Protein backbone atom coordinates (compact mmCIF):
# COMPACT_ATOMS: atom_id res chain seq x y z
CA UNK A 1 0.00 0.00 0.00
CA UNK A 2 2.88 2.33 0.76
CA UNK A 3 4.36 1.70 -2.66
CA UNK A 4 1.06 2.61 -4.34
CA UNK A 5 0.83 5.88 -2.40
CA UNK A 6 4.47 6.69 -3.13
CA UNK A 7 4.08 6.12 -6.88
CA UNK A 8 0.78 8.01 -7.09
CA UNK A 9 2.17 11.11 -5.36
CA UNK A 10 5.51 11.22 -7.14
CA UNK A 11 5.84 13.13 -10.39
CA UNK A 12 8.55 12.29 -12.88
CA UNK A 13 9.71 12.90 -16.44
CA UNK A 14 10.53 10.29 -19.07
CA UNK A 15 12.96 11.62 -21.66
CA UNK A 16 13.43 9.88 -25.02
CA UNK A 17 15.90 10.55 -27.83
CA UNK A 18 14.99 9.50 -31.37
CA UNK A 19 17.44 9.48 -34.27
CA UNK A 20 15.98 9.03 -37.74
CA UNK A 21 12.72 7.75 -36.23
CA UNK A 22 14.42 5.06 -34.12
CA UNK A 23 14.53 5.19 -30.33
CA UNK A 24 18.14 5.55 -29.21
CA UNK A 25 17.96 6.31 -25.48
CA UNK A 26 15.37 6.54 -22.71
CA UNK A 27 15.91 8.10 -19.29
CA UNK A 28 13.80 8.74 -16.22
CA UNK A 29 14.47 11.78 -13.99
CA UNK A 30 17.19 13.10 -16.32
CA UNK A 31 17.75 14.07 -19.94
CA UNK A 32 18.35 11.22 -22.39
CA UNK A 33 21.82 10.99 -23.94
CA UNK A 34 22.08 12.06 -27.54
CA UNK A 35 23.32 9.79 -30.31
CA UNK A 36 26.31 12.01 -31.08
CA UNK A 37 24.96 13.35 -34.35
CA UNK A 38 24.47 16.90 -33.09
CA UNK A 39 25.88 19.07 -35.85
CA UNK A 40 25.66 22.47 -34.31
CA UNK A 41 22.93 24.79 -33.21
CA UNK A 42 19.30 23.72 -32.96
CA UNK A 43 18.16 25.68 -36.03
CA UNK A 44 20.21 23.48 -38.40
CA UNK A 45 19.01 20.32 -36.64
CA UNK A 46 15.38 21.26 -37.13
CA UNK A 47 16.01 21.76 -40.84
CA UNK A 48 17.68 18.37 -41.22
CA UNK A 49 15.17 16.55 -39.01
CA UNK A 50 17.72 13.90 -38.05
CA UNK A 51 17.27 13.80 -34.27
CA UNK A 52 14.26 14.42 -32.07
CA UNK A 53 13.90 14.68 -28.29
CA UNK A 54 10.58 13.93 -26.60
CA UNK A 55 9.68 14.31 -22.95
CA UNK A 56 6.68 12.90 -21.17
CA UNK A 57 5.93 14.59 -17.85
CA UNK A 58 3.74 12.61 -15.47
CA UNK A 59 2.30 14.78 -12.72
CA UNK A 60 1.69 13.23 -9.30
CA UNK A 61 -1.19 13.78 -6.97
CA UNK A 62 -0.74 16.63 -4.49
CA UNK A 63 -3.54 15.99 -1.99
CA UNK A 64 -4.22 12.68 -0.31
CA UNK A 65 -7.48 13.44 1.43
CA UNK A 66 -10.27 10.88 1.31
CA UNK A 67 -13.67 12.58 1.10
CA UNK A 68 -15.48 10.32 3.57
CA UNK A 69 -18.38 12.74 3.82
CA UNK A 70 -19.14 12.15 0.12
CA UNK A 71 -19.90 8.44 0.58
CA UNK A 72 -23.47 7.33 0.10
CA UNK A 73 -25.19 4.71 2.29
CA UNK A 74 -24.30 1.72 0.10
CA UNK A 75 -20.64 2.69 0.05
CA UNK A 76 -20.64 3.11 3.84
CA UNK A 77 -22.11 -0.39 4.25
CA UNK A 78 -19.46 -1.77 1.93
CA UNK A 79 -16.62 -0.14 3.89
CA UNK A 80 -18.04 -1.29 7.24
CA UNK A 81 -18.55 -4.87 6.06
CA UNK A 82 -15.06 -4.99 4.57
CA UNK A 83 -13.45 -3.75 7.78
CA UNK A 84 -15.47 -6.18 9.92
CA UNK A 85 -14.65 -9.18 7.72
CA UNK A 86 -10.97 -8.20 7.59
CA UNK A 87 -10.78 -7.91 11.38
CA UNK A 88 -12.48 -11.28 11.91
CA UNK A 89 -10.18 -12.91 9.37
CA UNK A 90 -7.22 -12.83 11.75
CA UNK A 91 -8.93 -13.77 15.03
CA UNK A 92 -7.77 -16.89 16.79
CA UNK A 93 -9.95 -19.98 16.46
CA UNK A 94 -10.72 -22.08 19.50
CA UNK A 95 -9.04 -25.45 19.55
CA UNK A 96 -11.58 -28.25 19.80
CA UNK A 97 -10.58 -31.65 21.01
CA UNK A 98 -11.42 -34.59 18.83
CA UNK A 99 -14.39 -36.39 20.38
CA UNK A 100 -13.57 -39.62 18.57
CA UNK A 101 -10.55 -40.26 20.76
CA UNK A 102 -12.88 -41.58 23.51
CA UNK A 103 -14.18 -44.35 21.26
CA UNK A 104 -11.89 -47.17 20.20
CA UNK A 105 -11.89 -48.32 16.59
CA UNK A 106 -13.76 -51.51 15.78
CA UNK A 107 -11.86 -54.73 16.20
CA UNK A 108 -10.67 -56.63 13.21
CA UNK A 109 -13.17 -58.94 11.63
CA UNK A 110 -12.23 -62.49 12.43
CA UNK A 111 -14.61 -64.25 10.08
CA UNK A 112 -15.14 -63.59 6.42
CA UNK A 113 -18.85 -62.82 6.22
CA UNK A 114 -19.24 -63.50 2.50
CA UNK A 115 -18.11 -67.10 3.05
CA UNK A 116 -20.57 -67.55 5.88
CA UNK A 117 -23.49 -66.40 3.74
CA UNK A 118 -22.03 -68.14 0.66
CA UNK A 119 -22.64 -65.11 -1.55
CA UNK A 120 -20.10 -64.39 -4.25
CA UNK A 121 -20.02 -61.54 -6.70
CA UNK A 122 -19.32 -62.86 -10.17
C-alpha positions as CSV (number, residue, x, y, z in Angstrom):
1,X,0.0,0.0,0.0
2,X,2.9,2.3,0.8
3,X,4.4,1.7,-2.7
4,X,1.1,2.6,-4.3
5,X,0.8,5.9,-2.4
6,X,4.5,6.7,-3.1
7,X,4.1,6.1,-6.9
8,X,0.8,8.0,-7.1
9,X,2.2,11.1,-5.4
10,X,5.5,11.2,-7.1
11,X,5.8,13.1,-10.4
12,X,8.5,12.3,-12.9
13,X,9.7,12.9,-16.4
14,X,10.5,10.3,-19.1
15,X,13.0,11.6,-21.7
16,X,13.4,9.9,-25.0
17,X,15.9,10.5,-27.8
18,X,15.0,9.5,-31.4
19,X,17.4,9.5,-34.3
20,X,16.0,9.0,-37.7
21,X,12.7,7.8,-36.2
22,X,14.4,5.1,-34.1
23,X,14.5,5.2,-30.3
24,X,18.1,5.6,-29.2
25,X,18.0,6.3,-25.5
26,X,15.4,6.5,-22.7
27,X,15.9,8.1,-19.3
28,X,13.8,8.7,-16.2
29,X,14.5,11.8,-14.0
30,X,17.2,13.1,-16.3
31,X,17.7,14.1,-19.9
32,X,18.4,11.2,-22.4
33,X,21.8,11.0,-23.9
34,X,22.1,12.1,-27.5
35,X,23.3,9.8,-30.3
36,X,26.3,12.0,-31.1
37,X,25.0,13.4,-34.4
38,X,24.5,16.9,-33.1
39,X,25.9,19.1,-35.9
40,X,25.7,22.5,-34.3
41,X,22.9,24.8,-33.2
42,X,19.3,23.7,-33.0
43,X,18.2,25.7,-36.0
44,X,20.2,23.5,-38.4
45,X,19.0,20.3,-36.6
46,X,15.4,21.3,-37.1
47,X,16.0,21.8,-40.8
48,X,17.7,18.4,-41.2
49,X,15.2,16.5,-39.0
50,X,17.7,13.9,-38.0
51,X,17.3,13.8,-34.3
52,X,14.3,14.4,-32.1
53,X,13.9,14.7,-28.3
54,X,10.6,13.9,-26.6
55,X,9.7,14.3,-22.9
56,X,6.7,12.9,-21.2
57,X,5.9,14.6,-17.9
58,X,3.7,12.6,-15.5
59,X,2.3,14.8,-12.7
60,X,1.7,13.2,-9.3
61,X,-1.2,13.8,-7.0
62,X,-0.7,16.6,-4.5
63,X,-3.5,16.0,-2.0
64,X,-4.2,12.7,-0.3
65,X,-7.5,13.4,1.4
66,X,-10.3,10.9,1.3
67,X,-13.7,12.6,1.1
68,X,-15.5,10.3,3.6
69,X,-18.4,12.7,3.8
70,X,-19.1,12.2,0.1
71,X,-19.9,8.4,0.6
72,X,-23.5,7.3,0.1
73,X,-25.2,4.7,2.3
74,X,-24.3,1.7,0.1
75,X,-20.6,2.7,0.0
76,X,-20.6,3.1,3.8
77,X,-22.1,-0.4,4.3
78,X,-19.5,-1.8,1.9
79,X,-16.6,-0.1,3.9
80,X,-18.0,-1.3,7.2
81,X,-18.6,-4.9,6.1
82,X,-15.1,-5.0,4.6
83,X,-13.5,-3.7,7.8
84,X,-15.5,-6.2,9.9
85,X,-14.6,-9.2,7.7
86,X,-11.0,-8.2,7.6
87,X,-10.8,-7.9,11.4
88,X,-12.5,-11.3,11.9
89,X,-10.2,-12.9,9.4
90,X,-7.2,-12.8,11.8
91,X,-8.9,-13.8,15.0
92,X,-7.8,-16.9,16.8
93,X,-9.9,-20.0,16.5
94,X,-10.7,-22.1,19.5
95,X,-9.0,-25.5,19.5
96,X,-11.6,-28.2,19.8
97,X,-10.6,-31.7,21.0
98,X,-11.4,-34.6,18.8
99,X,-14.4,-36.4,20.4
100,X,-13.6,-39.6,18.6
101,X,-10.5,-40.3,20.8
102,X,-12.9,-41.6,23.5
103,X,-14.2,-44.4,21.3
104,X,-11.9,-47.2,20.2
105,X,-11.9,-48.3,16.6
106,X,-13.8,-51.5,15.8
107,X,-11.9,-54.7,16.2
108,X,-10.7,-56.6,13.2
109,X,-13.2,-58.9,11.6
110,X,-12.2,-62.5,12.4
111,X,-14.6,-64.3,10.1
112,X,-15.1,-63.6,6.4
113,X,-18.9,-62.8,6.2
114,X,-19.2,-63.5,2.5
115,X,-18.1,-67.1,3.0
116,X,-20.6,-67.6,5.9
117,X,-23.5,-66.4,3.7
118,X,-22.0,-68.1,0.7
119,X,-22.6,-65.1,-1.6
120,X,-20.1,-64.4,-4.3
121,X,-20.0,-61.5,-6.7
122,X,-19.3,-62.9,-10.2
